[in-house]
Amino acid sequence: MSELTISGLQEILHEAAGGDDSVQFGQDVLDTPFLELGFDSLALLETVALIKRRYGVAVADDELADLQTPRELLKKVNSGLAAA
């Protein structure tokens, strides 16, 4: 499967949490904490569930707590894809 991009992550986040469409993901938000982007822990749990279904990469709850930004989540998912 191909790599998860920032635009793909944005789509999944909005589907999982119904996020604010005014937030445009791009290089400038890669290091912005999810909370500042309007996504709480429940939204992130739903997001990783969707990622697992679509990409086959699981992110454990304890790992998710350490993934604070889109860049960190993308790195985790794409590392899992590369290992598969």
Residue pairs with C-beta under 8 A, 6 or more apart in sequence:
1 55
1 56
1 81
1 84
2 81
3 78
3 81
4 51
4 55
4 74
4 77
4 78
4 81
5 74
6 25
6 26
6 27
6 29
6 30
6 70
6 74
7 25
9 25
9 47
9 70
9 73
9 74
10 25
12 47
12 50
12 51
12 54
13 19
13 39
13 43
13 47
14 21
15 50
16 43
16 46
16 47
16 49
16 50
17 38
17 39
17 40
17 42
17 43
17 46
17 47
19 37
19 38
19 39
19 43
20 37
20 38
23 29
23 37
23 38
25 70
29 37
29 70
30 69
30 70
30 71
30 74
31 69
31 70
31 71
32 69
32 70
33 68
33 69
34 40
34 43
34 44
34 68
34 69
34 70
37 70
39 47
41 64
41 65
44 64
44 67
44 73
45 61
45 64
47 73
48 58
48 59
48 64
48 73
51 57
51 59
51 77
52 58
52 59
55 77
55 80
55 81
56 84
57 76
57 77
57 80
57 81
57 84
58 80
59 67
59 73
59 76
59 77
59 80
63 76
66 72
67 73
67 76
